[in-house]
Amino acid sequence: MTGSIKGYVDKGTGEWGIPVIVILVGIASFGLGRLSTLEGSTSAVSVSSIPMQAASASLAVGGLVVASRTGTAYHYPWCAGATTIKESNKVWFKDEEAARKAGYTPAKNCRGLK
């Protein structure tokens, strides 16, 4: 059986068959490589102006940590618990030590508080 397969391959490819197949595979590989780099490339992004919404989302100037007048925990202003406190109930402290002295404890769901 192997003799007939070898004879078929030799007969089908001839003298130039193998080099032609190798060259065609190389060209196809090069073309696929070029296509893959085109798919992965992205255009450069430039920012010419800051949207008004992003500019107004700055932190409050009240202090480093905030607590609720009716609560027992203090938070960083960007923590989820701090965003639920009404503006009228917010108590600001310059640091964590001042909040602890006032009787507040660190919020458990606010990362970075000790």
Protein Blocks (a to p, Z undefined) as FASTA:
>chain_A
ZZmmmmmmmmmnommlmmmmmmmmmmmmmmmmmmmmmmmpccddddfbdcfklmmmcccf
kbmbdcdfklmbdcdfkbmklmmpcfklpccdfbfklmmmnopacdfklghiZZ
